[in-house]
Amino acid sequence: MSSDRLTSKVYFASDFHLGAGGKEASRSREKVIVAWLESISADARTLYLVGDVFDYWFEYQWSIPKGYVRLLGMLARMIDAGIAVHFLKGNHDMWVYDYFTDEIGMQVHEEEVLATMGGKRFYIAHGDGLGEGERNYKIVRSVLRNSGMQKLYSRLHPSWGLRLMKVMSARSRSRHGAPKSSVHDLPIAYANQYLKNHEVDYFIMGHRHEPMDYLLANGRSRYLNLGDWLTHCTYAVWDGTDVRLTQFKSQT
């Protein structure tokens, strides 16, 4: 990693779902992600990981899920070099606590992040459970985010707790079958409603797995969905003037 970094850009990515698809597929995907992180390290000043970095995650007091050492090592190098890395909890990795903060200095966020960069206002969120609809999902989400529920789950031995979480995460992904034509309807409706009372230039979200750059109803603000790294390998970058959605072409 170069010591004479330009530190001019902000990057956004989500939905790596590391751990999904079996050990070999996950490790192959991790290597691609690390190659991308290496490629942006020269000019990144900030990186936002916008949820579902892991397909399942639960931190016990003395144990965490195995693996991901390449990713975590790369993120540690970036943070040590002065790049701010933000982690927004997704619906698959909402049970992240203080491990990433204590070990590598990552900034972990429970909910959305509101940020101003270059005079532009950003609303950054994983994007699950927003606005109207998805009532059953929101009930399940509120239960899983409950601190009492999390303490109860922590009573399970890690061998059982992490195995059960892996099964539940796989089932959750299999239920996300909305047609591509309607997959963004809820976040777009939410963004348009939010704009009635707030000023936002860019809504940056993940969760939907389909990359999208959409002009909202006011004719100025945009909703961008980051896609995923299971299929698309897409991310967004803010260069100080505009946000661009692009795809990483791996050489590996």
N, C-alpha and C positions, 0 to 999 in steps of 0.2 A: 504494500500500500504506500503510495507516494506521500512524502512529507510536505511537499509544496502543493497542497490541495487548493482548488479554486473555491470550494465551499459555496457554490452559487445556487444549487438546485434543491428542491424538496421532492422526495419520491413517496409514492403511495402504492401499496400492494396488499392483497388479501387472499384468503382461501387457498393457502398452500395445501391444507389437509394432509400434513405429514402424518404417516401412520396408516393412511387409507390405501387399500389396494394390495396389501401384502408387503413384506419386508423389502424385497428387491425393487418393486415399483416405487415404494416410498423413498428408498435410498437413491435411486436413479433421479427421482424428482428433486430430492434434496441437493444433489450435486449440481443440477441445473440452476436451482435457486441460488446456491452459493456462488456459482459462476456469474449470475446476474448481479449479485451484491458486490462481487469483486469489480465488475465492470462499471458500477456507479460510484464506487468509493472515492474516485479522484475528484469529483465535483459535487458530491452530496453534502449538504449541511444538516439535513434532517431527513429521517425516514419514518414513515408511518406504516405500521403493520396493522391492517384494519380488520382483524379478527379471523378466526378459524385458521390460524397458522398451523395448529395441530388438529387432527381429527378427533382426538380425545386427550384430556389432560386433567389430572387431579394431583395436587400437592399434599402429600402427607408430611408430618413434621420432619421425618427423617428419610423420606424416599420420594422420588419423582419417576415418571415414566422413563424407561430405558431409551437410549438412542439420541439422535439429533445433535451429536457432538460437532459435526461439521458446520451446521447452521449456527449453533450457539457460539462456537469458537469464532466464526466469521463476524457475528454481531458484536462479540466482545472486542475484537480488533477494531471494528468501526467506532465503537463508543470510546475506546482508548485513544483513537486518533482524533476525537473531538466531534464526531457526528452524533447528534441527538437522535435516539431511537425511541419511538413511542409504540406501545403495544395496546391496542384496543381489544377488549375481550369480545369474542364472538360467541355464538350459541354452542359451538363444539369445545371451546376452551375457556368457558366462563369461570372455571374453578382454578384460575391462576391467582396466586396470592403474592408472596413477596420474594420468591426464589430468584426471578429474573432481575428484580431491583437490587437485591442484596449481592448477587453473584456477579452481574455484569453491568449494572447501572442503567438498565432499561426503565423507562417511565411507563408504568402500567395505568390504564384508564378503565374505570368501571362502565362508564357511559360515553356519550358522544363528546367530541372535542370541538370547541369553537375557537378558531384562531384567525388572526389577521396577519396577512403576509403581503408586503408590497402594496398596502392600501386596499387589498381585496379581502373579503370575508369568506371564510371556509367553515362549513359544517361537515365534520368528519365523523362517521358512525359505521358500525358494521352493517346496520340496516335491517335487522330482524325485529319484528314486533312493533313496527312503526304504524301510526295512523289507525284507520278503521280496519275491521276484519281480523281474521286469524284468531278468533276468540279462544279456541281450544289450545292453540299453540301458546298464547299469552298466559293462560292459566298454568300450563306446564312450565313455562319459562319463569314465572314468579315463584313457583315451588322450588325449582332448581337453584334459583338465586337466593333463596331464603337461608340465612346463616344457621338456623337451627337444623334445617335439612342437611346442610353441608357438614355440620358437626356430627350428625347422626351417621352420615355416609362414611365419615372418616373412621368410624368404629370398625368398619370392615377391614380385614387384612388386605394389604396392598395387592397381593396375588389375586384376590377375588375382586376387590374394588376396581382395579384397573382393567381386569378382564371383562367385568360387567360393563364398564364404561365403553370399552371398545365395541362390544355388541350393540349397545344402545346407540352409539354414534353411527354405526353402519346402517342400522334401521332408520335413523333419522334422515340420512342422505337418500335412502331408497324411497322415502315418502315425498321428496321434493321433485314432483313431476309436472309442474305447471307448464303449459305450452309456452314456447319462446315469445309468442306474440303478446302474452299477458304477464310475463314474469316480472316486469318492471312497473306494473300498474299501481301497486300499493305505495312504493317509495316515491313515485312521481306525484301521486295524489297528495301524499304527506308533504312533499317539498312545496308544492303549489299552495297548500293550506298554510304552511309555516311562513311563507313569504308575505302573507297578508298582514302579519304583525312584526316581521323581522326583516332586516336587510342581510341577505346572503348572496354572494356571487357564485360560489361553487358548493354543491352538495357532493361529497365524495363518499361512496358506500361500496360495500361488498355484498356477500351473502347470496346474491341471485345467480352467480356463476356465469352470467352472460354479459360480456362487455358492452357498454352503452355510453354514448355521449349525446345528451338530449337537451334541447333548448326548452326552458320552462315557460309557463304561461305569460310571465311578464315581459318576455322577449329579450331579457338580458341575462338572467341567471341560468346556470346549467346544472343538470344532474349527470354525474359520471359514475357508472358502475365499473369496478375494477376487474370484473371477470373472475377467472381462477387460474390455478397452475396445474389442475388436473387435465385440462384440455387446451386452454388458450395461451397461457404464459403471458398474460397482459398486466400492465401496470400504468400508472399515471405519473407525470412529472410536471412540476411547476418551475418555470425557468425565470420567474420574476416578472413576467409579462402575461403569460397565459398558461393554462393547463392542457397538456396533450396526453391522450390515451395511446399507448403504443404496445408493441409485442416484442418480447425478447426472443431472438433467434440464437439458440444454443449452438455452439460449435462442437459440443461433446457428443 
